[in-house]
Amino acid sequence: MDNYDVVIVGAGPVGLMLATCLARWGYKIKNIDNRPEPTKTGRADGIQPRSMDLLRNMGLKRKLMSYVPAKVYEVAFWDPSKNGIMRTGTWASCPKFIDARYPFTTLIHQGHIEDMFLGDMQKYGVEVQRPWTITGFKNDGKDKTYPVEVNLEHAKTKEKETVRTKYLFGGEGARSFVREQLKIPIHHKDPIANVWGVMDGVVRTNFPDIKMKCTIHSDAGSIMVIPREDNMVRLYIQIASSTDPDFNPRKTATEQEMMDHAKKILNPYWIEWDRVEWFSVYPIGQGISEKYTLDERVFIGGDACHTHSPKAGQGMNTAFLDAANLAWKIHHIESGFTKREVLSTYESERKLVAEELLDFDARYAKLFSTRLPSAGEVGAAATTASDAKPADENEFVKTFKASCEFTSGYGVAYKENMFNWGPQHSAKSPLFLATDRGTKLRTGRILVPATVTRVVDANVVHLEQEIPLNGSYRVYIFAGRLQKTSQTLKDFTKALDKKSSFYSAFLRDDIDSVSYHERHNPDSHFFTLATIFNAKRTEIEIMEHLPKTLARYRDHVYADDVWDVRVPDAKAAAHAKMGLDEENGGVVIVRPDGYVGCVVKLVEGSGTVDALNEYFGSFVTKKLGGEQAVL
Amino acid sequence: MDNYDVVIVGAGPVGLMLATCLARWGYKIKNIDNRPEPTKTGRADGIQPRSMDLLRNMGLKRKLMSYVPAKVYEVAFWDPSKNGIMRTGTWASCPKFIDARYPFTTLIHQGHIEDMFLGDMQKYGVEVQRPWTITGFKNDGKDKTYPVEVNLEHAKTKEKETVRTKYLFGGEGARSFVREQLKIPIHHKDPIANVWGVMDGVVRTNFPDIKMKCTIHSDAGSIMVIPREDNMVRLYIQIASSTDPDFNPRKTATEQEMMDHAKKILNPYWIEWDRVEWFSVYPIGQGISEKYTLDERVFIGGDACHTHSPKAGQGMNTAFLDAANLAWKIHHIESGFTKREVLSTYESERKLVAEELLDFDARYAKLFSTRLPSAGEVGAAATTASDAKPADENEFVKTFKASCEFTSGYGVAYKENMFNWGPQHSAKSPLFLATDRGTKLRTGRILVPATVTRVVDANVVHLEQEIPLNGSYRVYIFAGRLQKTSQTLKDFTKALDKKSSFYSAFLRDDIDSVSYHERHNPDSHFFTLATIFNAKRTEIEIMEHLPKTLARYRDHVYADDVWDVRVPDAKAAAHAKMGLDEENGGVVIVRPDGYVGCVVKLVEGSGTVDALNEYFGSFVTKKLGGEQAVL
């Protein structure tokens, strides 16, 4: 019987993201899918700005962009008018008040997205096993290392295979076998279920916004338009709703009916199809799984945990982040870095996001169904945050803003827990900073993007992307002014170098044979250090200004000397954007998935590292920071 | 005997660029190379900012970037010091006063560059024939369509092949057989010849600027450091110079001698090689070919026309632009658009650039050999143009600035001729604008980059890249304020629609069957129209505000509504950057290779099109603009 680190059921977005992360970090994966072939076209298609950050962080963005996706920057609203329909307004898909590196939604069919992951997994020796299905599993603990037995079967030949695994992941979509076997119930936030028709095709039309995302209400019905790669356009039409008096969830429509319906809705504009690429009709309701795991060995994620209307464009994005969230936690446990308890945060963090998604989905539906925005309101919402005075914001604008932040992916805020520092955290050092003192960064939120100059080669780079998704915590040492923090950096590094510091307690076993060219993990698999000075690049001499441990990360030393339109008066824009003191800096700990863990004041003496030892000490396997108590 | 449109000898950068352009435009190409295989590694490596624009315009940038090249933003200067060497200053490789979209040099070995072109040519059915060599050719005119006979031979089997062609191109490098057969002499601007050693390898070192471009002078000799992809670094060492008393152009050096020499120069820093990827020693002098063609049927380009020191990093870039310059001129003649005389401008335009390159090479050598810049001077040069007061500029700074512009590729200025309008042009309309009246654009220079919003999908795009290298003239109609130019646009289009206008005289034969989805050439193979309004995107309704002919280019309608740091007070940044009236606009004609041809005032009546008819009438095959004389 073969043993695996993780068996992943389903090779859609959630399964492939999990498999890709874990394969890269060296785990033995079995990823099965009951379909004989990957998705060819159609299905999920919208990649939100935050997901694009993640894909770029994995080095997958270039591949994705090579498919030449459509990009949605604005959404247009069309409403009934005397002559059919008229545009009542547009707004930004990711407005300027959101500080996004990629302020647009990227549209590409799921076939390309799966292809991107499959190509990457192949480099690490992982192929999806098809068409295989799961027929049973049990966490029988008969093997302490591989406690879960999984029964698999070839979908056609009925050939059987039984394997053991450390973890089983169900990413098989809304009708998850794993979830059903666990008898985890689905809860419905909103009792309304809908039947949706969706059609990708190449069209000719004089409808002016065919390359924009549109929500069109007409007397003949409603439609959502989503531009796609290769001159395609996707149309979503609601075919039936459980609010209809004669609702039948099996109600369907043919391609021709969809086209006829669309033609009526778009009147007075004409539309013709050159070809239809993909067509599907499916019923869906708003549902959320009560639990994401029962035993922290068998997990579910993606559509297996949350279903909702396709209008929000959030399914795949939420799935990506489910998988990314779980991947590094499994990695840290299996490599002996953190305690097993950290796994509880997968459900607590991701289920909350799914709940927000369902709330949003309900609000979103209401927004479009019950109250149509006027152009004036939309105009106010689309300007920058600094332009819009709070007094100008009505309920609709507020809802819109909150929704934009959520749909872009930047609204995701993990609550205070062992990873996301807050006043209730067991680490109590007074040096922890919060939004009410010393930083603008919010724990549990994504790191604010910032452009800086890399010292070693003078390249202008995106700081938030400099450390790849390598399973490591990102330790950003904003070092303030060179002339001010010289002693502070020495003290910081001295404390870091102590055997029981969070950093030195987990050095690599093979530290003496690590390649000279290793950029990200020369000393530790769990930390990558980056130092950012408020100085011009030419003023910084790495060997002179950085203690040895920091200087070893020579490719991660930056000059905060690039002007930023968002903080036009700042001398050190990156420091300013983080809300850190431009003179004295501060240390920002970012989780492997890009969310801020904690922010600590950078001070002389061992205080900063003491605080970090407290923070990491709450979840790593070793006792940290004993030494300074002795001193 | 087979007939070809163009036979290209040599599949290095110049030959591949020419073959790629012509293959895309549907020509029958034979491209031979005497090497059994493409370049694997080493050789040319530096892609300048202007070349990157060109490669992106061809859709090749993404492929190039997938090789993860090194990027050089700054150059560091090291000079002898008491303890060995010390850095005396750095400066920007492409300083801010140059308005470049990609302000860096991209470093990648020639193997990857050839691979990029070969992959693209393959899509159009062209494979390089190897290892074949040219043994003779004559423009005997025995066939009027294919006047040139070319004799080819397999380099090993000696199999022979004779073909006829419309054009023969010699891109075989410094020892060009084609050039030699034509008995075209090489002239030397500078009598000094040098032997250079060049070595690509992976190194370990404590030299801090190993990832920067460096020029290092030491008492032990001089070296140039160029960072490369895959942790490599290229070192150039001058091994011998004809100014040496015992100069021997056959003098050589071993890998070990190069390394030992480099170690001495870099002292007090240490350097060790993990491996050497490529190593070569070659003698080279400054030379320029007296002619680029004798009969405008047989041409030479690239290193066959100009040789110089490798320090300038200009050889491949000049080669690319030689080929791009020739490609569209051949295309326009062979498709019946322009008169054969336009071919004379290949030599007149490109030879001037080569002469400037050789002048620059001489100045550059002098700059580093005879006077070392101080850090203060370098600092002044690296700031923006607006910061630096003319009074502050000494001779060195001026030379530096001029050189930076030249080496970035943006200093290339084609002189006034039939394509590049000036006071001597046969088109005499008073509506032509020049830098002393109505525009900042300079004819014969690259179009200034500008960021705008595409109306149809609200995408924020780079205007200068929106029309690909498709062999068409780019007609940018900067339409000023919507409210102001409505009648002007109607008049402009009315004149455009007249049968004898430059535009309507060359409509596609298959205009009635062109795909609805054709974005760039729906009406004409020789023109792509783009309209840019000084308006917010949401104010522009394509069907309402644009006459039909302009509206057909619906994917090329833009809102000039993106703020630009270079013109912070402008309402319409693109208009402002071009120096055009923000209210009334203007028309900019850009040649297929991206250089500004002419700029014309946009006025009511037929004047604007009359002026363009005059301009194009000077070199196209049809008589233009007869009609308005009749009216």
Interface residues (C-beta under 8 A of the other chain):
Chain A: R62 M65 S66 A70 K71 V72 Y73 E74 T90 F104 V202 R204 N206 P208 K211 M212 P227 N231 D274 T453 V456 D457 A458 N459 V460 Y516 H517 R537 T538 E541 I542 M543 W563 V565
Chain B: R62 M65 S66 A70 K71 V72 Y73 E74 T90 F104 V202 R204 N206 P208 K211 M212 P227 N231 D274 T453 V456 D457 A458 N459 V460 Y516 H517 R537 T538 E541 I542 M543 W563 V565
